[in-house]
Amino acid sequence: MRRKDREVTDLSEIIEIMKNCDVCRLALNDDGFPYILPLNFGMAVNGDKITLYFHSAS
């Protein structure tokens, strides 16, 4: 995190932020070229564990 004064560390606050999102942007690097994939997602919260489910095409 570049700016510690803006870092969100409270798990319940992180979950609320994620609930308000429709898309997760996954950044990858292949053969020296970065790219970003916007993916629809769902999530399940079990205690302090968050499981993400991504929907995509082949």
C-alpha distances in whole Angstrom, upper triangle without the diagonal:
4,6,6,9,9,7,10,11,15,16,19,17,15,18,19,17,18,21,21,20,23,21,18,17,17,16,18,20,24,26,23,23,20,20,19,21,21,23,24,23,24,23,25,24,25,25,21,21,20,22,21,24,24,27,28,31,32
4,6,9,9,9,12,14,18,19,22,19,17,21,22,19,20,24,23,22,25,23,20,19,19,17,20,21,25,26,24,23,20,21,20,23,23,25,26,26,27,26,28,27,29,28,25,25,24,25,25,27,27,30,30,33,34
4,5,6,7,10,13,16,18,20,17,16,20,21,18,20,23,22,22,25,23,21,20,21,20,23,24,28,30,27,26,23,24,22,25,24,26,27,27,28,27,28,27,29,28,24,25,24,26,26,29,28,31,32,35,37
4,5,5,9,10,13,16,18,16,15,19,20,18,20,23,23,22,26,25,22,22,22,22,24,26,30,32,29,29,26,26,25,27,26,27,28,27,28,26,27,25,27,25,22,23,23,25,25,28,29,32,33,36,38
4,6,9,11,13,17,18,15,15,19,19,17,20,23,22,22,26,25,23,23,24,24,27,29,33,35,32,31,28,28,26,28,27,28,29,28,28,27,28,26,28,26,23,25,24,27,27,30,30,33,34,38,40
4,6,10,12,15,16,13,13,16,16,14,16,19,18,18,22,21,20,20,21,21,24,27,30,33,30,29,26,25,23,25,24,25,25,24,25,24,25,24,26,25,22,23,21,24,24,27,27,30,31,34,36
4,6,9,12,14,11,10,14,15,13,15,18,18,18,21,20,18,19,19,20,23,25,29,31,29,28,25,24,22,24,23,23,24,23,23,21,23,21,23,21,18,19,18,21,21,24,25,28,29,33,34
4,6,8,10,7,7,11,11,10,12,15,15,16,19,19,17,18,19,20,23,26,30,33,31,29,26,25,23,23,22,22,22,21,20,18,19,17,19,18,15,16,15,18,18,22,23,26,28,32,34
4,6,9,8,7,11,12,12,13,16,17,18,21,21,19,20,20,21,24,27,30,33,32,31,27,27,24,25,24,24,24,21,21,18,19,16,17,16,12,14,14,17,18,22,23,27,29,32,34
4,6,5,6,9,10,11,13,14,16,17,21,21,19,21,22,24,27,29,33,36,35,34,30,29,27,27,25,24,24,21,20,17,17,14,15,13,11,13,13,17,18,22,23,27,29,33,35
4,5,5,6,9,10,11,12,15,16,19,19,18,20,21,23,25,28,32,35,34,33,29,28,25,25,23,22,21,18,17,14,13,10,12,10,7,9,10,13,15,18,21,24,27,30,32
4,5,5,6,9,10,11,13,15,18,19,18,21,22,24,27,31,34,37,36,35,31,30,27,26,24,23,21,18,16,14,13,10,12,10,9,11,11,14,16,19,21,24,27,31,33
4,5,5,6,9,10,11,13,17,18,17,19,21,23,26,29,33,36,35,33,30,28,25,25,22,22,20,18,17,15,15,13,15,14,12,14,13,16,16,20,21,24,27,31,33
4,5,5,6,9,10,11,15,15,14,16,17,19,22,26,29,32,31,30,26,25,22,21,19,18,18,15,14,12,13,11,14,13,11,12,10,13,13,16,18,21,24,27,30
4,5,5,6,9,10,13,14,13,16,18,20,23,27,30,34,33,31,27,26,22,21,19,18,16,13,12,9,10,8,11,11,10,10,8,11,11,14,16,19,22,26,28
4,5,5,7,9,12,14,14,17,19,22,25,29,32,36,35,33,29,27,23,22,20,19,17,15,13,12,12,11,14,14,13,14,12,14,14,17,18,20,23,27,30
4,6,5,7,11,12,12,14,17,19,23,26,29,33,32,29,26,24,20,20,17,16,15,13,13,12,14,13,17,17,15,15,13,15,14,16,17,19,22,26,28
4,5,5,8,9,9,12,14,17,20,24,27,31,30,28,24,22,18,17,14,13,12,10,9,9,11,11,15,16,14,13,10,12,10,12,13,16,18,22,25
4,6,8,10,11,15,17,20,23,27,30,33,33,31,27,25,21,19,16,15,12,10,9,8,10,11,14,16,15,15,12,13,11,13,14,16,19,23,26
4,7,9,11,14,17,20,24,27,30,34,33,30,27,24,20,19,15,15,12,12,11,12,14,15,18,19,19,18,15,16,14,15,16,17,20,23,26
4,6,7,11,14,17,20,24,26,30,29,27,23,20,17,15,12,11,9,9,10,11,14,15,19,20,19,18,15,15,12,13,13,14,16,20,23
4,7,10,13,16,20,23,25,29,29,26,22,19,16,13,10,9,6,7,9,11,15,17,20,22,22,20,16,16,13,12,11,11,14,17,20
4,6,10,13,16,19,22,25,25,22,19,16,12,10,6,5,5,6,9,12,15,17,21,23,22,20,16,15,12,11,9,10,11,15,18
4,6,10,13,16,19,23,22,20,16,14,10,8,6,5,6,7,10,11,15,16,20,22,20,18,14,13,10,10,9,10,12,15,17
4,6,10,13,16,19,19,16,13,10,6,5,4,6,9,10,13,15,18,20,23,25,22,20,17,16,13,13,11,12,12,15,17
4,7,10,13,17,16,14,11,8,6,5,6,7,10,11,14,15,18,20,23,24,22,19,16,15,12,12,10,12,12,14,16
4,7,10,14,13,11,7,6,4,6,9,11,14,15,18,19,22,23,26,27,24,22,19,18,15,16,14,16,15,17,17
4,7,10,10,8,6,6,6,8,11,13,16,17,20,21,24,25,27,29,26,24,21,20,17,17,15,17,15,17,16
4,7,6,5,4,6,9,11,14,16,20,21,24,24,27,29,31,32,29,27,24,23,21,21,19,20,18,19,18
4,5,5,6,8,11,13,16,18,22,23,26,27,29,31,33,35,32,29,27,25,23,22,20,21,18,19,17
4,6,8,11,14,16,20,21,25,26,29,30,33,35,37,38,35,33,31,29,26,26,24,24,22,22,20
4,7,10,13,16,20,22,26,27,30,31,33,35,37,38,35,32,30,29,27,27,24,26,23,24,22
4,7,10,13,17,19,23,24,28,29,32,33,36,37,34,32,29,28,25,25,23,23,21,21,20
4,7,10,14,16,20,21,24,26,29,30,33,34,31,29,26,25,22,22,20,21,19,20,19
4,7,10,13,17,18,22,23,27,28,31,33,30,28,25,23,20,20,17,18,16,17,17
4,7,9,13,15,18,20,23,25,28,30,27,25,22,21,17,17,14,15,13,15,16
4,6,10,12,16,18,21,23,26,28,26,24,20,19,15,14,11,11,10,11,13
4,7,10,13,16,19,22,25,27,25,23,19,18,14,13,10,10,9,12,14
4,6,10,13,16,19,22,25,23,21,17,15,11,10,6,6,7,10,12
4,7,10,14,17,20,23,22,20,16,14,10,9,6,5,7,11,14
4,7,10,13,17,19,19,16,12,10,7,5,4,6,9,13,16
4,7,10,14,17,16,14,10,8,6,5,7,8,12,15,18
4,7,10,13,13,10,7,5,4,6,9,11,15,18,21
4,7,10,11,8,6,5,7,8,12,14,18,21,23
4,6,7,6,5,6,9,11,15,18,21,25,27
4,6,5,7,8,11,14,17,20,24,27,29
4,6,8,11,14,17,20,24,27,30,32
4,7,10,13,17,20,23,26,30,31
4,7,10,13,16,20,23,26,28
4,7,10,13,16,19,23,25
4,7,10,13,16,20,21
4,7,10,13,16,18
4,7,10,13,15
4,6,10,12
4,7,10
4,7
4
